[in-house]
Amino acid sequence: MKSILLFAIVFIGISVCAIDAMPSSRKEIEILKANPAYWQYGGKPVLLLGGTVEDNLFQTPALKSHLDLLKSVGGNYVRNTMSSRDEGNIWPFKQIDEKYNLDQWNDDYWQRFENLLQLAHERDIIVQIEIWATFDFYRKEWEMNPLNPKNNITYTTEETGLPEGVNSHPTACENNFFWSVPAEKNQRTVLKYQKLFVDKLLSYSLTYGNVLYCMDNETCVTEEWGKFWSEYIKGKAKEAGVEIQTTEMWDRHLLSDPNHKGTFGHPETYSFIDISQNNWQNGQTHWDAGQRYRARIADDVRPLNNVKIYGNDKYPGSGGDRQGVERFWRNIFGGMASARFHRPPAGLGLSEKAQVSIRSARLLTDKMDIFTCRPQNELLSEREPNEAYCMANPGNEYAVFFPDGGQVTLDLPDKPTTVRWLNIMKSQWHDPQRLEAGLSLRCPSQDYWVALLQ
């Protein structure tokens, strides 16, 4: 599995350096040169769509069959948090009796990680990694974490300043683990073992070109933490002769929160932007917030990823199944680079509704060039809030998404146009019809529909 790129692991910290050149056949996930709002993989434009049963996917049983199912419905995008907090999970370090040795690895953990990377690579599935699983470092999860001084034989509370208990929510930022970097507390003992973990991760991930890197899951700490790790892993990648794409994920649900400036305001640090927390918003508000964010980066366009789309009837406050499906489609029509259903119970995962949505999205993008289109709601008239959403390459093709039936007028050139209706929940196209300019688009029924006009 490692023939693509060999690494020498030198234990001074741990530095990872490439000793063989990358083969020319290696596929890379890169920003699309023709339209930097999207991705390309292997040199071809790609819209990232997904949904999986779990967030720390590498720890999931029956991984191969789950990825096969995702691939079969048109999915090509998964999230993998380096988390060990769920029942049946294992930790990255070797356990000796009741405690862990941070200088020795748990080989099974890293084998699971490599299995995910290899299986995803074989299926052209992009893996978005979250390096630091924030919730593993607070409350009961911190109580069992090997990096907690009371759980290892490697360092003490006195040597590190790390607490043995943190009873607050991560939003309080009360674990000094996330303040170790030089620009903050510069806690060298902690940083040494953080680097060991990251270097070990990179010794696997840098051999694969289908990986995106996110520093954290829902962080609230200062910009300095994410900046340090983004620059650190980009430096390691450069040593290995590859280029990687990085981002940060903030906790705040409102994209207008100053925290989010830490990503969109720093293209030199982060090459793409994850705006997953916007997927707590509903209806027109959800769309408007995403479009305002797109406008913010209009002078330095980058992909906007949505690795988590919330919404499940079983999770109060999430907006339910309906908002989950709507958010998925609004993100696509809003010009976002990726859309992935969050794991249950907060999201639809790879449930039947998620599978149908992914399959239908592929039916749509197989018939239109989404990479030459952009959001164009200004072409719609007689529209109510959240009634319809348009993306278009004016004069060539137009697509209109209806979340719940409806009727709008689309501003078209003065010539007949072909319209095809896609029933999203049935993944089924209706026969094409001719539409005269100036006539309204009326949904065939009350449900999720897309009208494609070419």
BELVENVEN-V924223 format. One record per pair of residues at least 12 apart in sequence whose ideal C-beta (glycine too) atoms are under 6 Angstrom apart, sorted by the first residue. I is the first residue (numbers start at 0). J is the second residue. D is the distance in Angstrom with one decimal. If there is no record, write none. Layout:
I/J/D
I/J/D
This chain:
0/117/5.5
1/206/5.9
3/206/5.0
4/17/5.7
4/206/4.4
5/18/5.3
5/19/4.7
6/202/5.2
12/194/4.7
13/195/5.3
13/198/3.7
15/198/5.3
15/201/5.3
15/202/5.2
15/235/5.4
16/238/4.9
17/239/3.9
17/240/4.8
25/208/5.2
26/40/5.9
26/41/3.9
26/208/5.0
27/208/4.1
28/40/5.2
28/125/5.5
28/209/5.8
31/44/5.4
34/370/5.2
35/300/4.6
36/300/5.3
36/334/5.7
37/336/5.1
37/370/5.4
38/302/5.7
38/336/5.5
44/370/4.5
46/364/5.8
47/76/3.8
47/125/5.7
47/337/3.6
48/74/5.6
48/76/5.8
48/338/5.7
48/357/5.1
48/360/5.7
49/74/4.7
49/76/3.5
49/77/5.4
49/339/3.9
50/339/5.9
50/340/3.4
50/348/5.5
50/349/4.5
50/353/4.0
51/77/5.2
51/349/5.6
52/348/5.1
52/349/5.9
53/342/5.2
54/78/5.5
54/80/4.7
54/342/5.2
55/80/4.8
55/82/4.0
56/77/5.5
56/79/4.8
56/115/5.9
57/79/5.6
57/111/4.7
57/112/4.8
57/115/4.0
58/88/4.8
63/118/5.7
66/118/5.4
66/122/5.8
70/122/4.8
72/354/4.5
72/357/4.9
72/358/4.6
73/357/5.1
73/358/5.4
73/361/3.4
74/357/5.1
75/124/5.2
76/125/5.1
76/337/5.6
76/339/5.3
77/124/5.9
77/126/5.6
78/127/5.3
78/306/4.7
79/126/5.4
79/128/5.2
80/129/4.3
80/132/4.8
80/216/5.4
81/130/5.9
81/132/5.5
82/132/3.6
82/135/5.4
84/135/4.9
84/140/4.4
89/105/6.0
89/107/5.8
89/108/5.0
90/145/5.1
91/105/5.8
91/108/4.7
92/105/5.8
92/145/4.6
93/105/5.2
98/150/6.0
98/151/5.6
98/152/5.0
99/145/3.7
99/150/5.9
99/151/4.5
100/152/5.7
101/151/5.3
101/153/3.9
101/192/5.2
112/203/5.8
113/203/5.0
116/207/4.9
119/209/5.9
120/207/5.3
120/209/5.2
125/209/5.2
126/210/5.2
127/211/4.4
127/213/6.0
127/306/5.0
128/212/5.6
129/213/4.7
129/216/4.7
130/214/5.8
131/215/4.7
132/216/5.7
133/169/5.0
133/215/5.6
133/216/4.8
133/217/5.7
133/218/5.8
136/174/5.1
136/176/5.4
137/165/5.1
137/169/4.9
141/165/5.1
148/161/5.3
149/163/4.6
154/188/5.5
158/188/5.3
159/188/5.1
159/189/5.1
160/175/5.2
160/186/5.8
161/175/5.6
161/176/6.0
170/219/4.9
172/219/5.4
172/220/5.2
177/220/4.6
177/224/5.6
180/223/5.8
180/224/5.7
180/227/4.1
182/223/4.0
183/223/5.6
201/235/5.3
205/236/6.0
205/239/4.9
205/241/5.9
211/244/5.3
212/243/5.8
212/245/4.7
213/246/5.1
213/248/5.4
213/273/5.8
214/228/4.9
214/229/6.0
214/247/4.9
215/248/5.8
217/248/6.0
217/250/4.1
219/250/4.9
222/261/4.1
225/247/4.1
226/268/5.3
229/245/4.4
229/268/5.2
244/270/4.7
244/271/5.5
245/269/5.5
246/269/4.9
246/271/5.0
246/272/5.9
246/273/4.8
247/262/5.1
248/273/4.8
252/276/4.9
252/279/4.4
254/277/5.3
254/288/5.1
254/292/5.0
263/295/5.6
263/296/5.5
266/299/5.0
271/301/5.2
271/302/4.3
271/304/5.9
272/301/5.7
272/303/5.3
273/304/4.7
273/306/5.8
274/303/5.4
275/305/5.5
275/306/5.4
275/307/3.9
277/289/5.8
278/308/4.7
278/309/5.1
278/326/5.0
279/309/5.9
281/318/5.4
281/322/5.5
282/385/4.1
283/384/4.2
283/385/4.5
285/326/5.9
285/329/5.9
286/329/5.1
289/333/4.8
302/336/3.5
303/335/4.9
303/336/5.7
304/336/5.5
304/337/4.3
305/330/5.0
305/335/5.7
305/337/5.6
305/338/5.2
306/339/5.3
307/341/4.2
308/326/4.9
308/327/5.4
308/340/5.2
308/341/5.7
308/346/5.9
309/341/5.3
309/345/5.3
309/346/5.4
310/322/4.3
310/323/2.4
311/344/5.4
311/346/5.6
311/347/5.7
313/344/4.5
314/344/4.6
314/345/4.8
317/345/5.7
323/347/4.8
324/356/5.7
325/402/4.8
327/356/5.4
328/400/5.1
331/360/6.0
332/388/4.4
332/390/4.9
332/400/4.9
333/374/5.5
334/373/5.5
334/374/5.0
340/353/4.5
355/424/5.8
355/426/5.7
358/426/4.7
359/423/4.5
359/426/4.7
363/421/6.0
363/449/5.7
367/396/5.2
371/392/4.7
372/390/4.7
372/391/5.6
372/392/4.7
374/390/5.3
375/389/4.9
375/391/4.3
376/389/5.4
378/409/5.8
378/410/4.4
379/407/4.9
380/408/4.7
381/407/5.7
381/408/5.0
382/407/4.7
386/405/4.4
387/399/5.4
387/401/5.2
387/405/5.7
387/407/4.6
388/400/4.7
396/453/4.5
397/452/4.5
398/449/5.9
398/451/5.1
399/450/4.5
400/449/5.3
401/442/5.1
401/448/4.5
404/442/4.4
404/445/3.7
405/442/5.6
406/439/5.3
406/441/4.3
407/440/5.7
408/439/5.0
409/440/5.7
411/436/4.9
413/436/4.9
415/433/5.2
415/435/5.8
416/434/4.9
416/452/4.8
417/431/5.0
417/453/5.6
418/432/5.4
418/434/4.5
418/450/5.6
418/452/4.9
419/431/4.8
419/451/4.7
420/443/5.7
420/450/5.8
421/449/4.3
423/447/3.9
424/447/5.7
